[in-house]
Amino acid sequence: MAIDVKMPHNYRRNYRRAGGQPGDRTAILYGPQGSGKSEQLCEQLRQALDCTCVQDEWWPGDRLVKHALHVTHAPVAEVRTAAPNALLLSVDEARALLSQAGAQ
């Protein structure tokens, strides 16, 4: 069951522009290597965003999987260019969202 997380203000707008529906949750979690992206945070965020799976070690240029949480340590500028309509969350933003939802 998904955790009720208040999404960033641009999430729904970007998805409407891309023709997506509210359940079309393609997200990217980015941060430096060793920041804890692939540990418990990743699974909690996947559940909170109602994503169906996790694509670890995603890199700009790789295919985006619809409804998946993609995990990367690519530079944020490259991530934004490669996936302008996906929900982009830094490790700190993800922790803050989960904390607000009471998941941590």
SULVEN-V681823 format. One record per residue. RES is the residue in three letters. SS is DSSP state (H for helix, E for strand, - for the rest). PHI is phi in radians with two decimals (none if undefined). BURIAL is 1 if it has 24 or more other C-alpha atoms within 12 Angstrom, else 0. Layout:
BEGIN
res ss phi burial
RES SS PHI BURIAL
RES SS PHI BURIAL
END
This chain:
BEGIN
res ss phi burial
MET - none 0
ALA - -1.28 0
ILE - -1.45 0
ASP - -1.32 0
VAL - -1.97 1
LYS - -1.27 0
MET - -1.38 1
PRO - -0.99 0
HIS H -1.02 0
ASN H -1.56 0
TYR H -1.09 1
ARG H -1.17 0
ARG H -1.07 0
ASN H -1.09 1
TYR H -1.25 1
ARG H -1.09 0
ARG H -1.09 0
ALA - -1.46 0
GLY - 1.43 0
GLY - -1.44 0
GLN - -1.77 0
PRO - -0.94 0
GLY - -1.49 0
ASP - -1.39 1
ARG - -1.80 1
THR - -1.81 1
ALA E -2.31 1
ILE E -2.27 1
LEU E -1.79 1
TYR E -2.17 1
GLY - 2.99 1
PRO - -1.15 0
GLN - -1.02 0
GLY - 1.44 0
SER - -1.60 0
GLY - 1.60 0
LYS - -1.09 1
SER - -1.61 1
GLU - -1.61 0
GLN H -1.04 0
LEU H -0.96 1
CYS H -1.08 1
GLU H -1.18 1
GLN H -1.09 1
LEU H -1.17 1
ARG H -1.00 1
GLN H -1.16 1
ALA H -1.11 1
LEU - -1.56 1
ASP - 1.04 1
CYS - -1.42 1
THR - -1.46 1
CYS E -2.76 1
VAL E -2.05 1
GLN E -1.89 1
ASP - -1.37 1
GLU - 1.05 1
TRP - -1.24 1
TRP - -2.42 1
PRO - -0.87 1
GLY - 1.85 0
ASP - -1.29 0
ARG - -1.19 0
LEU - -1.52 1
VAL - -1.68 0
LYS - -1.06 1
HIS - 1.25 1
ALA E -1.94 1
LEU E -1.69 1
HIS E -1.75 1
VAL E -2.07 1
THR E -2.60 1
HIS - -2.05 1
ALA - -1.16 1
PRO - -1.03 0
VAL H -1.03 1
ALA H -1.08 0
GLU H -1.19 0
VAL H -1.12 1
ARG H -1.07 1
THR H -1.19 0
ALA H -1.32 0
ALA - -2.43 1
PRO - -1.16 1
ASN - -1.80 1
ALA - -1.46 1
LEU E -1.33 1
LEU E -1.83 1
LEU E -2.33 1
SER E -1.33 1
VAL H -1.02 1
ASP H -1.14 0
GLU H -1.12 1
ALA H -1.11 1
ARG H -1.08 1
ALA H -1.14 0
LEU H -1.08 1
LEU H -1.18 1
SER H -1.12 0
GLN H -1.09 0
ALA H -1.49 0
GLY - 1.42 0
ALA - -1.47 0
GLN - -1.99 0
END
